[in-house]
Amino acid sequence: MRNVTLKQLRAFAAVIDTGTVTGAAKVLNVTPPAVTMQVQLLEDQLGLPLLDRAGDRFQPSDAGREVLGAVARIEHALADCGAALDAMKGLDAGRVAVGIVSTAKYFAPAALGAFARSHPGIDVILTVGNREDIIAALRNDSIDVAIMGRPPVDIAVDKTLLGAHPHVIIAPTTHPLLGRRISATDMVGETFLMREPGSGTRNLMERFFQDAGVEPKIGMEIGSNETIKQAVMAGLGLSFISAHTVAHEVSDGRLALLDVEGLPVVRQWFVVKRSAKRLTPPAAALNDFLARRGSDFLPQSIAPAPARDSGADGSEDAPAPARRKPAKAS
């Protein structure tokens, strides 16, 4: 690929992004024949077809997908270089790309906001996805740093501990299992709402029940913590979920925690970067900020409601919702 040019690579990437030569020409502000020529030159130099036609649109061939990955890494490297050169000029400017697993969106934006206020010239680009999405973004360098639970084991990464990440089981506030200590076997027959494959929360839930020798009854797979919370409030089932995603709802009495033996399962939050990636000054500044202050933005611990007390008339008091302290301000 020694003689491949950036113009050829960008023409090819634009065809894939838009699906057509005409669309690519508009994006690049050139003529369609110019785009066609650049892509043909690229294919001639590589000796492989890069485009397949699907109806009236183009999609990448197997070789094309490899080239697309290289184009993405080149563009990110150029952007990082530009940011580093800006910093060398004494500018408080540049960009940093951050990836967070979806569970972290309940505290990470507050941390990123505090960083942005102290570095107003730096653009923070945020990507939210499940664990597999964020690992893929780390691998192809489309993000500089990530906030996640369990760091990847198949990539060499540098990680810094942010704090504890507990996982609990939530229920509607009128559920009959509330107010007493239960085991995993007591939940046999209960319907569970779970995250999609690739989610770290789902992996942790499966290990918890497998270790307990229980096979949970799965009602729905839901790719959003917000939707899961609403579904539990509506009485559609229970859910194994990060305590940080439900801190407000438990505090407000809209959801309740079951008091289950072996819970909470506590994992950790980390800020992660690929070891081989040289961070630009803006990315290094964010990485250092999260390492120093990231734990300040974690929600405070929540606990299951206390056991019901029998009153003088023999009735049971409804379980009171657990309260939490507000997260520390930036």
Secondary structure by P-SEA (a helix, b strand, c coil): cccccaaaaaaaaaaaacccaaaaaaaacccaaaaaaaaaaaaaaacccccccccccccccaaaaaaaaaaaaaaaaaaaaaaaaaaaaccccbbbbbbbcccccccaaaaaaaaaaacccbbbbbbbbcaaaaaaaaaaccccccccccccccccbbbbbcbbbbbbbbbccccccccccccccccccbbbbbbccccaaaaaaaaaaaaaccccccccccccaaaaaaaaaaccccccccccccaaaaaaccbbbbbcccccbbbbbbbcccccccccaaaaaaaaaaaccccccccccccccccccccccccccccccccccccccc
